[in-house]
Amino acid sequence: MSVRHAVRLFAVMLAAGCVHTNVTRLGNAPTRPPVKLENVAVYRTAAQVPGKYEEVGLLTSSGSSGMTSEAAMMKNMQFKAGEMGANAIILDAVSEPSAGAKVAAAVLLGPFASPERQGKAVAIYIFPAEPKP
């Protein structure tokens, strides 16, 4: 691993805080080389994807709502998708704990406890555009 790659990896981990992402590879998607974080696109819906693609994996992220942000969660999902050889993710949902859950966690577990923020996405590989004749 190059020093540059190690620094990027450390920056992603630091930015992601306490985010954990589970990865489940789908079907028979071929194994591709890793894709750098900055080359993994993010789409809100499948309709926004600009071409043919295949689903590579499912990403499920979670992290303390007090210690992580949606942006950090998304970056972590992009990083994990890139490790799988995916060049984009389609966001499914990010769920925030309710105000009641936050209060209950603070009362029952103390001021430093916070309920989990959760997010889901599909890692995809977008095929290169075919040249026009």
A tleap script that builds the chain and sets N, CA, C and O, in Angstrom:
source leaprc.protein.ff14SB
mol = sequence {
  NMET SER VAL ARG HIE ALA VAL ARG LEU PHE
  ALA VAL MET LEU ALA ALA GLY CYS VAL HIE
  THR ASN VAL THR ARG LEU GLY ASN ALA PRO
  THR ARG PRO PRO VAL LYS LEU GLU ASN VAL
  ALA VAL TYR ARG THR ALA ALA GLN VAL PRO
  GLY LYS TYR GLU GLU VAL GLY LEU LEU THR
  SER SER GLY SER SER GLY MET THR SER GLU
  ALA ALA MET MET LYS ASN MET GLN PHE LYS
  ALA GLY GLU MET GLY ALA ASN ALA ILE ILE
  LEU ASP ALA VAL SER GLU PRO SER ALA GLY
  ALA LYS VAL ALA ALA ALA VAL LEU LEU GLY
  PRO PHE ALA SER PRO GLU ARG GLN GLY LYS
  ALA VAL ALA ILE TYR ILE PHE PRO ALA GLU
  PRO LYS CPRO
}
set mol.1.N position { 0.852 -1.172 0.000 }
set mol.1.CA position { 0.000 0.000 0.000 }
set mol.1.C position { 0.895 1.232 0.000 }
set mol.1.O position { 1.829 1.340 0.795 }
set mol.2.N position { 0.594 2.160 -0.907 }
set mol.2.CA position { 1.403 3.370 -0.991 }
set mol.2.C position { 1.066 4.302 0.175 }
set mol.2.O position { 0.018 4.180 0.809 }
set mol.3.N position { 1.967 5.219 0.433 }
set mol.3.CA position { 1.757 6.192 1.503 }
set mol.3.C position { 0.535 7.049 1.182 }
set mol.3.O position { -0.270 7.352 2.062 }
set mol.4.N position { 0.407 7.434 -0.076 }
set mol.4.CA position { -0.730 8.260 -0.493 }
set mol.4.C position { -2.048 7.535 -0.231 }
set mol.4.O position { -3.000 8.130 0.274 }
set mol.5.N position { -2.100 6.238 -0.577 }
set mol.5.CA position { -3.314 5.448 -0.349 }
set mol.5.C position { -3.580 5.312 1.149 }
set mol.5.O position { -4.728 5.397 1.584 }
set mol.6.N position { -2.537 5.102 1.931 }
set mol.6.CA position { -2.696 4.964 3.379 }
set mol.6.C position { -3.230 6.258 3.997 }
set mol.6.O position { -4.071 6.211 4.894 }
set mol.7.N position { -2.752 7.406 3.526 }
set mol.7.CA position { -3.231 8.693 4.037 }
set mol.7.C position { -4.707 8.881 3.689 }
set mol.7.O position { -5.485 9.341 4.524 }
set mol.8.N position { -5.098 8.528 2.461 }
set mol.8.CA position { -6.506 8.633 2.067 }
set mol.8.C position { -7.374 7.717 2.917 }
set mol.8.O position { -8.449 8.112 3.370 }
set mol.9.N position { -6.907 6.501 3.128 }
set mol.9.CA position { -7.650 5.549 3.944 }
set mol.9.C position { -7.836 6.093 5.355 }
set mol.9.O position { -8.930 6.013 5.913 }
set mol.10.N position { -6.773 6.646 5.934 }
set mol.10.CA position { -6.852 7.218 7.273 }
set mol.10.C position { -7.831 8.387 7.301 }
set mol.10.O position { -8.610 8.514 8.246 }
set mol.11.N position { -7.805 9.244 6.279 }
set mol.11.CA position { -8.709 10.392 6.216 }
set mol.11.C position { -10.160 9.943 6.144 }
set mol.11.O position { -11.027 10.535 6.786 }
set mol.12.N position { -10.429 8.900 5.367 }
set mol.12.CA position { -11.790 8.378 5.267 }
set mol.12.C position { -12.237 7.824 6.610 }
set mol.12.O position { -13.362 8.074 7.045 }
set mol.13.N position { -11.367 7.077 7.266 }
set mol.13.CA position { -11.716 6.489 8.556 }
set mol.13.C position { -11.959 7.574 9.596 }
set mol.13.O position { -12.877 7.468 10.409 }
set mol.14.N position { -11.137 8.614 9.568 }
set mol.14.CA position { -11.298 9.708 10.519 }
set mol.14.C position { -12.596 10.460 10.258 }
set mol.14.O position { -13.337 10.778 11.189 }
set mol.15.N position { -12.865 10.742 8.984 }
set mol.15.CA position { -14.095 11.467 8.630 }
set mol.15.C position { -15.333 10.640 8.954 }
set mol.15.O position { -16.369 11.186 9.336 }
set mol.16.N position { -15.223 9.330 8.801 }
set mol.16.CA position { -16.374 8.464 9.035 }
set mol.16.C position { -16.676 8.286 10.515 }
set mol.16.O position { -17.756 7.817 10.875 }
set mol.17.N position { -15.739 8.652 11.367 }
set mol.17.CA position { -15.978 8.538 12.804 }
set mol.17.C position { -16.273 7.114 13.198 }
set mol.17.O position { -15.463 6.213 12.978 }
set mol.18.N position { -17.413 6.918 13.769 }
set mol.18.CA position { -17.796 5.601 14.266 }
set mol.18.C position { -18.769 4.899 13.332 }
set mol.18.O position { -19.633 4.152 13.792 }
set mol.19.N position { -18.647 5.121 12.044 }
set mol.19.CA position { -19.530 4.479 11.073 }
set mol.19.C position { -19.009 3.081 10.782 }
set mol.19.O position { -17.809 2.877 10.599 }
set mol.20.N position { -19.920 2.127 10.743 }
set mol.20.CA position { -19.578 0.758 10.365 }
set mol.20.C position { -20.476 0.371 9.196 }
set mol.20.O position { -21.691 0.562 9.250 }
set mol.21.N position { -19.876 -0.171 8.144 }
set mol.21.CA position { -20.648 -0.577 6.970 }
set mol.21.C position { -20.472 -2.057 6.717 }
set mol.21.O position { -19.353 -2.548 6.567 }
set mol.22.N position { -21.602 -2.772 6.669 }
set mol.22.CA position { -21.600 -4.188 6.293 }
set mol.22.C position { -21.792 -4.275 4.784 }
set mol.22.O position { -22.584 -3.530 4.207 }
set mol.23.N position { -21.072 -5.181 4.157 }
set mol.23.CA position { -21.121 -5.354 2.712 }
set mol.23.C position { -21.567 -6.776 2.397 }
set mol.23.O position { -21.047 -7.738 2.961 }
set mol.24.N position { -22.539 -6.901 1.488 }
set mol.24.CA position { -22.976 -8.204 1.019 }
set mol.24.C position { -22.873 -8.216 -0.499 }
set mol.24.O position { -23.592 -7.485 -1.181 }
set mol.25.N position { -21.977 -9.046 -1.026 }
set mol.25.CA position { -21.816 -9.148 -2.481 }
set mol.25.C position { -23.034 -9.863 -3.049 }
set mol.25.O position { -23.540 -10.820 -2.462 }
set mol.26.N position { -23.497 -9.387 -4.197 }
set mol.26.CA position { -24.690 -9.938 -4.830 }
set mol.26.C position { -24.343 -10.856 -6.003 }
set mol.26.O position { -23.417 -10.594 -6.771 }
set mol.27.N position { -25.099 -11.917 -6.113 }
set mol.27.CA position { -25.084 -12.785 -7.286 }
set mol.27.C position { -23.728 -13.128 -7.844 }
set mol.27.O position { -22.781 -13.426 -7.115 }
set mol.28.N position { -23.663 -13.076 -9.157 }
set mol.28.CA position { -22.450 -13.482 -9.873 }
set mol.28.C position { -21.670 -12.294 -10.414 }
set mol.28.O position { -20.961 -12.425 -11.411 }
set mol.29.N position { -21.789 -11.150 -9.778 }
set mol.29.CA position { -21.045 -9.984 -10.245 }
set mol.29.C position { -19.553 -10.308 -10.228 }
set mol.29.O position { -19.027 -10.776 -9.218 }
set mol.30.N position { -18.867 -10.056 -11.355 }
set mol.30.CA position { -17.442 -10.371 -11.393 }
set mol.30.C position { -16.640 -9.497 -10.425 }
set mol.30.O position { -17.040 -8.382 -10.093 }
set mol.31.N position { -15.516 -10.026 -9.990 }
set mol.31.CA position { -14.626 -9.262 -9.128 }
set mol.31.C position { -13.846 -8.288 -10.005 }
set mol.31.O position { -13.228 -8.681 -10.994 }
set mol.32.N position { -13.883 -7.023 -9.629 }
set mol.32.CA position { -13.178 -5.979 -10.378 }
set mol.32.C position { -12.151 -5.334 -9.462 }
set mol.32.O position { -12.235 -5.458 -8.241 }
set mol.33.N position { -11.181 -4.642 -10.056 }
set mol.33.CA position { -10.192 -3.947 -9.223 }
set mol.33.C position { -10.849 -2.848 -8.388 }
set mol.33.O position { -11.885 -2.308 -8.777 }
set mol.34.N position { -10.259 -2.521 -7.257 }
set mol.34.CA position { -10.819 -1.455 -6.416 }
set mol.34.C position { -10.889 -0.123 -7.168 }
set mol.34.O position { -10.101 0.142 -8.076 }
set mol.35.N position { -11.850 0.698 -6.766 }
set mol.35.CA position { -12.054 2.028 -7.342 }
set mol.35.C position { -11.796 3.045 -6.234 }
set mol.35.O position { -12.257 2.874 -5.106 }
set mol.36.N position { -11.052 4.109 -6.565 }
set mol.36.CA position { -10.761 5.139 -5.569 }
set mol.36.C position { -12.047 5.839 -5.116 }
set mol.36.O position { -12.984 6.015 -5.895 }
set mol.37.N position { -12.067 6.225 -3.864 }
set mol.37.CA position { -13.227 6.890 -3.259 }
set mol.37.C position { -13.744 8.027 -4.129 }
set mol.37.O position { -14.948 8.129 -4.365 }
set mol.38.N position { -12.851 8.877 -4.603 }
set mol.38.CA position { -13.290 10.044 -5.367 }
set mol.38.C position { -13.880 9.682 -6.735 }
set mol.38.O position { -14.462 10.536 -7.404 }
set mol.39.N position { -13.734 8.424 -7.149 }
set mol.39.CA position { -14.294 7.970 -8.423 }
set mol.39.C position { -15.575 7.155 -8.254 }
set mol.39.O position { -16.080 6.588 -9.223 }
set mol.40.N position { -16.101 7.093 -7.038 }
set mol.40.CA position { -17.354 6.382 -6.774 }
set mol.40.C position { -18.472 7.423 -6.705 }
set mol.40.O position { -18.557 8.200 -5.754 }
set mol.41.N position { -19.322 7.421 -7.726 }
set mol.41.CA position { -20.414 8.397 -7.823 }
set mol.41.C position { -21.547 8.022 -6.874 }
set mol.41.O position { -21.670 6.872 -6.454 }
set mol.42.N position { -22.365 9.008 -6.548 }
set mol.42.CA position { -23.516 8.802 -5.668 }
set mol.42.C position { -24.775 9.256 -6.400 }
set mol.42.O position { -24.831 10.365 -6.932 }
set mol.43.N position { -25.783 8.384 -6.419 }
set mol.43.CA position { -27.073 8.698 -7.029 }
set mol.43.C position { -28.164 8.486 -5.990 }
set mol.43.O position { -28.090 7.573 -5.167 }
set mol.44.N position { -29.179 9.344 -6.041 }
set mol.44.CA position { -30.296 9.205 -5.104 }
set mol.44.C position { -31.293 8.157 -5.565 }
set mol.44.O position { -31.940 7.508 -4.743 }
set mol.45.N position { -31.422 7.988 -6.885 }
set mol.45.CA position { -32.359 7.001 -7.428 }
set mol.45.C position { -31.720 6.269 -8.596 }
set mol.45.O position { -30.757 6.755 -9.190 }
set mol.46.N position { -32.253 5.107 -8.921 }
set mol.46.CA position { -31.743 4.332 -10.058 }
set mol.46.C position { -31.977 5.071 -11.372 }
set mol.46.O position { -31.203 4.911 -12.316 }
set mol.47.N position { -33.025 5.873 -11.443 }
set mol.47.CA position { -33.333 6.615 -12.664 }
set mol.47.C position { -32.245 7.640 -13.005 }
set mol.47.O position { -32.127 8.048 -14.161 }
set mol.48.N position { -31.462 8.055 -12.029 }
set mol.48.CA position { -30.400 9.039 -12.265 }
set mol.48.C position { -29.133 8.416 -12.844 }
set mol.48.O position { -28.274 9.139 -13.350 }
set mol.49.N position { -29.001 7.109 -12.782 }
set mol.49.CA position { -27.788 6.442 -13.269 }
set mol.49.C position { -27.718 6.609 -14.788 }
set mol.49.O position { -28.668 6.264 -15.490 }
set mol.50.N position { -26.601 7.136 -15.301 }
set mol.50.CA position { -26.522 7.506 -16.716 }
set mol.50.C position { -26.125 6.376 -17.670 }
set mol.50.O position { -25.350 6.614 -18.597 }
set mol.51.N position { -26.613 5.196 -17.481 }
set mol.51.CA position { -26.277 4.112 -18.398 }
set mol.51.C position { -26.589 2.759 -17.789 }
set mol.51.O position { -27.172 2.646 -16.710 }
set mol.52.N position { -26.173 1.733 -18.528 }
set mol.52.CA position { -26.400 0.371 -18.053 }
set mol.52.C position { -25.478 0.086 -16.865 }
set mol.52.O position { -24.339 0.550 -16.818 }
set mol.53.N position { -25.994 -0.682 -15.916 }
set mol.53.CA position { -25.201 -1.027 -14.743 }
set mol.53.C position { -25.625 -2.380 -14.217 }
set mol.53.O position { -26.678 -2.912 -14.570 }
set mol.54.N position { -24.766 -2.927 -13.352 }
set mol.54.CA position { -25.142 -4.144 -12.638 }
set mol.54.C position { -24.954 -3.905 -11.151 }
set mol.54.O position { -24.072 -3.157 -10.729 }
set mol.55.N position { -25.795 -4.552 -10.370 }
set mol.55.CA position { -25.696 -4.440 -8.917 }
set mol.55.C position { -24.581 -5.351 -8.434 }
set mol.55.O position { -24.526 -6.529 -8.788 }
set mol.56.N position { -23.694 -4.793 -7.622 }
set mol.56.CA position { -22.542 -5.519 -7.116 }
set mol.56.C position { -22.744 -5.966 -5.677 }
set mol.56.O position { -22.352 -7.072 -5.306 }
set mol.57.N position { -23.358 -5.106 -4.864 }
set mol.57.CA position { -23.518 -5.464 -3.460 }
set mol.57.C position { -24.491 -4.559 -2.728 }
set mol.57.O position { -24.878 -3.498 -3.218 }
set mol.58.N position { -24.874 -5.004 -1.546 }
set mol.58.CA position { -25.718 -4.221 -0.654 }
set mol.58.C position { -24.849 -3.663 0.462 }
set mol.58.O position { -23.996 -4.363 1.006 }
set mol.59.N position { -25.068 -2.410 0.794 }
set mol.59.CA position { -24.311 -1.743 1.850 }
set mol.59.C position { -25.287 -1.315 2.940 }
set mol.59.O position { -26.300 -0.675 2.659 }
set mol.60.N position { -24.984 -1.666 4.166 }
set mol.60.CA position { -25.787 -1.263 5.314 }
set mol.60.C position { -24.850 -0.617 6.327 }
set mol.60.O position { -23.942 -1.260 6.853 }
set mol.61.N position { -25.087 0.665 6.591 }
set mol.61.CA position { -24.215 1.407 7.508 }
set mol.61.C position { -24.952 1.789 8.769 }
set mol.61.O position { -26.169 1.974 8.769 }
set mol.62.N position { -24.197 1.903 9.838 }
set mol.62.CA position { -24.764 2.383 11.096 }
set mol.62.C position { -23.693 3.128 11.865 }
set mol.62.O position { -22.497 2.886 11.702 }
set mol.63.N position { -24.149 4.031 12.699 }
set mol.63.CA position { -23.228 4.791 13.524 }
set mol.63.C position { -24.006 5.597 14.542 }
set mol.63.O position { -25.197 5.856 14.370 }
set mol.64.N position { -23.343 5.978 15.572 }
set mol.64.CA position { -23.951 6.775 16.632 }
set mol.64.C position { -24.440 8.101 16.052 }
set mol.64.O position { -23.686 8.800 15.375 }
set mol.65.N position { -25.687 8.442 16.314 }
set mol.65.CA position { -26.229 9.688 15.757 }
set mol.65.C position { -25.524 10.919 16.319 }
set mol.65.O position { -25.521 11.973 15.684 }
set mol.66.N position { -24.934 10.795 17.490 }
set mol.66.CA position { -24.216 11.921 18.075 }
set mol.66.C position { -22.798 12.072 17.554 }
set mol.66.O position { -22.196 13.135 17.703 }
set mol.67.N position { -22.255 11.023 16.944 }
set mol.67.CA position { -20.855 11.046 16.517 }
set mol.67.C position { -20.676 11.005 15.003 }
set mol.67.O position { -19.567 11.226 14.516 }
set mol.68.N position { -21.728 10.732 14.252 }
set mol.68.CA position { -21.588 10.618 12.807 }
set mol.68.C position { -22.580 11.533 12.099 }
set mol.68.O position { -23.594 11.942 12.663 }
set mol.69.N position { -22.262 11.836 10.868 }
set mol.69.CA position { -23.164 12.634 10.045 }
set mol.69.C position { -23.577 11.795 8.837 }
set mol.69.O position { -22.977 10.758 8.551 }
set mol.70.N position { -24.603 12.258 8.140 }
set mol.70.CA position { -25.008 11.568 6.918 }
set mol.70.C position { -23.870 11.588 5.903 }
set mol.70.O position { -23.658 10.609 5.187 }
set mol.71.N position { -23.142 12.692 5.840 }
set mol.71.CA position { -22.029 12.805 4.895 }
set mol.71.C position { -20.949 11.766 5.197 }
set mol.71.O position { -20.407 11.147 4.282 }
set mol.72.N position { -20.641 11.579 6.469 }
set mol.72.CA position { -19.634 10.585 6.850 }
set mol.72.C position { -20.115 9.183 6.516 }
set mol.72.O position { -19.336 8.341 6.070 }
set mol.73.N position { -21.391 8.938 6.730 }
set mol.73.CA position { -21.960 7.634 6.421 }
set mol.73.C position { -21.879 7.364 4.918 }
set mol.73.O position { -21.534 6.259 4.498 }
set mol.74.N position { -22.198 8.374 4.113 }
set mol.74.CA position { -22.156 8.232 2.667 }
set mol.74.C position { -20.717 7.988 2.190 }
set mol.74.O position { -20.489 7.136 1.330 }
set mol.75.N position { -19.755 8.724 2.738 }
set mol.75.CA position { -18.346 8.535 2.366 }
set mol.75.C position { -17.889 7.117 2.694 }
set mol.75.O position { -17.160 6.501 1.917 }
set mol.76.N position { -18.317 6.604 3.840 }
set mol.76.CA position { -17.934 5.256 4.223 }
set mol.76.C position { -18.531 4.235 3.253 }
set mol.76.O position { -17.866 3.266 2.885 }
set mol.77.N position { -19.782 4.447 2.838 }
set mol.77.CA position { -20.401 3.541 1.875 }
set mol.77.C position { -19.692 3.625 0.519 }
set mol.77.O position { -19.507 2.605 -0.144 }
set mol.78.N position { -19.293 4.837 0.101 }
set mol.78.CA position { -18.549 4.983 -1.151 }
set mol.78.C position { -17.228 4.217 -1.082 }
set mol.78.O position { -16.842 3.528 -2.026 }
set mol.79.N position { -16.553 4.352 0.046 }
set mol.79.CA position { -15.266 3.671 0.222 }
set mol.79.C position { -15.433 2.160 0.130 }
set mol.79.O position { -14.674 1.489 -0.569 }
set mol.80.N position { -16.428 1.622 0.838 }
set mol.80.CA position { -16.663 0.173 0.827 }
set mol.80.C position { -17.081 -0.304 -0.562 }
set mol.80.O position { -16.665 -1.377 -0.997 }
set mol.81.N position { -17.899 0.482 -1.260 }
set mol.81.CA position { -18.294 0.123 -2.622 }
set mol.81.C position { -17.060 0.077 -3.528 }
set mol.81.O position { -16.909 -0.842 -4.332 }
set mol.82.N position { -16.193 1.060 -3.394 }
set mol.82.CA position { -14.965 1.099 -4.185 }
set mol.82.C position { -14.078 -0.107 -3.931 }
set mol.82.O position { -13.463 -0.638 -4.856 }
set mol.83.N position { -14.009 -0.543 -2.674 }
set mol.83.CA position { -13.237 -1.746 -2.353 }
set mol.83.C position { -13.763 -2.967 -3.106 }
set mol.83.O position { -13.000 -3.872 -3.446 }
set mol.84.N position { -15.075 -2.984 -3.364 }
set mol.84.CA position { -15.697 -4.108 -4.073 }
set mol.84.C position { -15.544 -4.002 -5.593 }
set mol.84.O position { -15.898 -4.933 -6.317 }
set mol.85.N position { -15.019 -2.877 -6.079 }
set mol.85.CA position { -14.901 -2.678 -7.517 }
set mol.85.C position { -16.101 -1.961 -8.113 }
set mol.85.O position { -16.222 -1.874 -9.335 }
set mol.86.N position { -16.985 -1.446 -7.274 }
set mol.86.CA position { -18.138 -0.685 -7.761 }
set mol.86.C position { -17.705 0.752 -8.023 }
set mol.86.O position { -16.843 1.285 -7.323 }
set mol.87.N position { -18.306 1.377 -9.033 }
set mol.87.CA position { -17.945 2.762 -9.339 }
set mol.87.C position { -19.067 3.748 -9.022 }
set mol.87.O position { -18.991 4.921 -9.388 }
set mol.88.N position { -20.117 3.266 -8.333 }
set mol.88.CA position { -21.208 4.148 -7.921 }
set mol.88.C position { -22.041 3.464 -6.844 }
set mol.88.O position { -21.976 2.250 -6.654 }
set mol.89.N position { -22.826 4.285 -6.146 }
set mol.89.CA position { -23.815 3.753 -5.210 }
set mol.89.C position { -25.149 4.449 -5.468 }
set mol.89.O position { -25.203 5.611 -5.871 }
set mol.90.N position { -26.217 3.701 -5.222 }
set mol.90.CA position { -27.557 4.274 -5.263 }
set mol.90.C position { -28.057 4.261 -3.823 }
set mol.90.O position { -28.224 3.200 -3.222 }
set mol.91.N position { -28.294 5.452 -3.278 }
set mol.91.CA position { -28.735 5.547 -1.887 }
set mol.91.C position { -30.152 5.014 -1.753 }
set mol.91.O position { -31.012 5.274 -2.594 }
set mol.92.N position { -30.376 4.275 -0.699 }
set mol.92.CA position { -31.711 3.753 -0.437 }
set mol.92.C position { -32.384 4.620 0.617 }
set mol.92.O position { -33.394 5.265 0.337 }
set mol.93.N position { -31.841 4.641 1.807 }
set mol.93.CA position { -32.458 5.412 2.886 }
set mol.93.C position { -31.463 5.647 4.000 }
set mol.93.O position { -30.583 4.823 4.252 }
set mol.94.N position { -31.609 6.770 4.657 }
set mol.94.CA position { -30.886 7.038 5.893 }
set mol.94.C position { -31.954 7.328 6.927 }
set mol.94.O position { -32.769 8.234 6.754 }
set mol.95.N position { -31.947 6.560 7.998 }
set mol.95.CA position { -32.958 6.773 9.034 }
set mol.95.C position { -32.314 7.384 10.261 }
set mol.95.O position { -31.286 6.924 10.757 }
set mol.96.N position { -32.951 8.425 10.723 }
set mol.96.CA position { -32.499 9.130 11.911 }
set mol.96.C position { -33.297 8.635 13.112 }
set mol.96.O position { -34.497 8.388 12.987 }
set mol.97.N position { -32.669 8.487 14.255 }
set mol.97.CA position { -33.429 8.137 15.451 }
set mol.97.C position { -34.370 9.280 15.813 }
set mol.97.O position { -34.053 10.452 15.610 }
set mol.98.N position { -35.511 8.925 16.342 }
set mol.98.CA position { -36.494 9.943 16.734 }
set mol.98.C position { -35.989 10.727 17.949 }
set mol.98.O position { -35.069 10.306 18.650 }
set mol.99.N position { -36.615 11.863 18.167 }
set mol.99.CA position { -36.261 12.672 19.339 }
set mol.99.C position { -36.487 11.873 20.621 }
set mol.99.O position { -35.708 11.975 21.569 }
set mol.100.N position { -37.557 11.076 20.645 }
set mol.100.CA position { -37.848 10.248 21.822 }
set mol.100.C position { -36.754 9.229 22.074 }
set mol.100.O position { -36.386 8.979 23.221 }
set mol.101.N position { -36.224 8.629 20.990 }
set mol.101.CA position { -35.144 7.646 21.138 }
set mol.101.C position { -33.882 8.308 21.669 }
set mol.101.O position { -33.154 7.717 22.468 }
set mol.102.N position { -33.620 9.538 21.224 }
set mol.102.CA position { -32.437 10.266 21.699 }
set mol.102.C position { -32.570 10.593 23.187 }
set mol.102.O position { -31.617 10.440 23.951 }
set mol.103.N position { -33.748 11.040 23.587 }
set mol.103.CA position { -33.978 11.373 25.005 }
set mol.103.C position { -33.887 10.116 25.855 }
set mol.103.O position { -33.254 10.123 26.911 }
set mol.104.N position { -34.517 9.032 25.397 }
set mol.104.CA position { -34.489 7.781 26.162 }
set mol.104.C position { -33.057 7.282 26.332 }
set mol.104.O position { -32.683 6.824 27.412 }
set mol.105.N position { -32.253 7.367 25.267 }
set mol.105.CA position { -30.858 6.917 25.366 }
set mol.105.C position { -30.095 7.763 26.373 }
set mol.105.O position { -29.310 7.238 27.163 }
set mol.106.N position { -30.328 9.083 26.346 }
set mol.106.CA position { -29.630 9.966 27.283 }
set mol.106.C position { -30.043 9.683 28.723 }
set mol.106.O position { -29.203 9.690 29.623 }
set mol.107.N position { -31.330 9.433 28.946 }
set mol.107.CA position { -31.831 9.181 30.304 }
set mol.107.C position { -31.360 7.822 30.813 }
set mol.107.O position { -30.886 7.701 31.942 }
set mol.108.N position { -31.494 6.805 29.972 }
set mol.108.CA position { -31.173 5.442 30.403 }
set mol.108.C position { -29.676 5.133 30.393 }
set mol.108.O position { -29.181 4.408 31.256 }
set mol.109.N position { -28.964 5.682 29.420 }
set mol.109.CA position { -27.562 5.296 29.251 }
set mol.109.C position { -26.567 6.416 29.533 }
set mol.109.O position { -25.358 6.184 29.527 }
set mol.110.N position { -27.057 7.612 29.777 }
set mol.110.CA position { -26.162 8.716 30.090 }
set mol.110.C position { -26.001 9.675 28.923 }
set mol.110.O position { -26.443 9.382 27.812 }
set mol.111.N position { -25.374 10.812 29.163 }
set mol.111.CA position { -25.291 11.878 28.164 }
set mol.111.C position { -24.418 11.539 26.954 }
set mol.111.O position { -24.539 12.187 25.914 }
set mol.112.N position { -23.556 10.551 27.066 }
set mol.112.CA position { -22.667 10.235 25.952 }
set mol.112.C position { -23.209 9.127 25.059 }
set mol.112.O position { -22.586 8.776 24.057 }
set mol.113.N position { -24.353 8.579 25.412 }
set mol.113.CA position { -24.963 7.528 24.601 }
set mol.113.C position { -25.879 8.170 23.574 }
set mol.113.O position { -26.545 9.167 23.851 }
set mol.114.N position { -25.902 7.591 22.396 }
set mol.114.CA position { -26.849 8.070 21.398 }
set mol.114.C position { -27.286 6.897 20.543 }
set mol.114.O position { -26.497 5.991 20.276 }
set mol.115.N position { -28.537 6.907 20.114 }
set mol.115.CA position { -29.043 5.811 19.292 }
set mol.115.C position { -28.392 5.818 17.915 }
set mol.115.O position { -27.742 6.787 17.522 }
set mol.116.N position { -28.575 4.740 17.206 }
set mol.116.CA position { -27.925 4.544 15.916 }
set mol.116.C position { -28.622 5.264 14.770 }
set mol.116.O position { -29.849 5.259 14.669 }
set mol.117.N position { -27.818 5.884 13.908 }
set mol.117.CA position { -28.266 6.385 12.612 }
set mol.117.C position { -27.973 5.241 11.645 }
set mol.117.O position { -26.917 4.615 11.734 }
set mol.118.N position { -28.890 4.963 10.728 }
set mol.118.CA position { -28.689 3.843 9.808 }
set mol.118.C position { -28.896 4.284 8.375 }
set mol.118.O position { -29.717 5.159 8.098 }
set mol.119.N position { -28.149 3.676 7.463 }
set mol.119.CA position { -28.275 3.989 6.048 }
set mol.119.C position { -28.086 2.751 5.202 }
set mol.119.O position { -27.410 1.803 5.601 }
set mol.120.N position { -28.694 2.771 4.024 }
set mol.120.CA position { -28.581 1.650 3.094 }
set mol.120.C position { -28.287 2.187 1.706 }
set mol.120.O position { -28.683 3.300 1.359 }
set mol.121.N position { -27.589 1.384 0.919 }
set mol.121.CA position { -27.301 1.740 -0.465 }
set mol.121.C position { -27.012 0.464 -1.245 }
set mol.121.O position { -26.739 -0.590 -0.670 }
set mol.122.N position { -27.080 0.584 -2.562 }
set mol.122.CA position { -26.718 -0.511 -3.446 }
set mol.122.C position { -25.452 -0.088 -4.175 }
set mol.122.O position { -25.412 0.976 -4.791 }
set mol.123.N position { -24.415 -0.923 -4.105 }
set mol.123.CA position { -23.181 -0.672 -4.842 }
set mol.123.C position { -23.383 -1.187 -6.265 }
set mol.123.O position { -23.844 -2.311 -6.465 }
set mol.124.N position { -23.035 -0.359 -7.251 }
set mol.124.CA position { -23.233 -0.749 -8.646 }
set mol.124.C position { -21.972 -0.516 -9.466 }
set mol.124.O position { -21.102 0.271 -9.093 }
set mol.125.N position { -21.895 -1.218 -10.590 }
set mol.125.CA position { -20.843 -0.959 -11.561 }
set mol.125.C position { -21.528 -0.452 -12.823 }
set mol.125.O position { -22.315 -1.168 -13.442 }
set mol.126.N position { -21.218 0.806 -13.207 }
set mol.126.CA position { -21.780 1.389 -14.415 }
set mol.126.C position { -20.835 1.050 -15.574 }
set mol.126.O position { -19.647 1.372 -15.543 }
set mol.127.N position { -21.384 0.403 -16.578 }
set mol.127.CA position { -20.577 0.010 -17.728 }
set mol.127.C position { -20.176 1.250 -18.531 }
set mol.127.O position { -20.942 2.209 -18.622 }
set mol.128.N position { -18.977 1.224 -19.111 }
set mol.128.CA position { -18.551 2.364 -19.936 }
set mol.128.C position { -19.530 2.545 -21.108 }
set mol.128.O position { -20.068 1.576 -21.643 }
set mol.129.N position { -19.741 3.794 -21.486 }
set mol.129.CA position { -20.628 4.086 -22.607 }
set mol.129.C position { -20.049 3.495 -23.884 }
set mol.129.O position { -18.844 3.559 -24.129 }
set mol.130.N position { -20.925 2.923 -24.686 }
set mol.130.CA position { -20.475 2.348 -25.947 }
set mol.130.C position { -20.255 3.472 -26.949 }
set mol.130.O position { -21.049 4.409 -27.022 }
set mol.131.N position { -19.170 3.376 -27.725 }
set mol.131.CA position { -18.914 4.437 -28.704 }
set mol.131.C position { -20.019 4.474 -29.757 }
set mol.131.O position { -20.539 3.436 -30.168 }
set mol.132.N position { -20.366 5.678 -30.182 }
set mol.132.CA position { -21.405 5.831 -31.204 }
set mol.132.C position { -20.808 5.556 -32.580 }
set mol.132.O position { -19.683 5.966 -32.866 }
set mol.133.N position { -21.567 4.856 -33.440 }
set mol.133.CA position { -21.036 4.516 -34.767 }
set mol.133.C position { -20.881 5.715 -35.669 }
set mol.133.O position { -20.446 5.576 -36.812 }
savepdb mol mol.pdb
quit
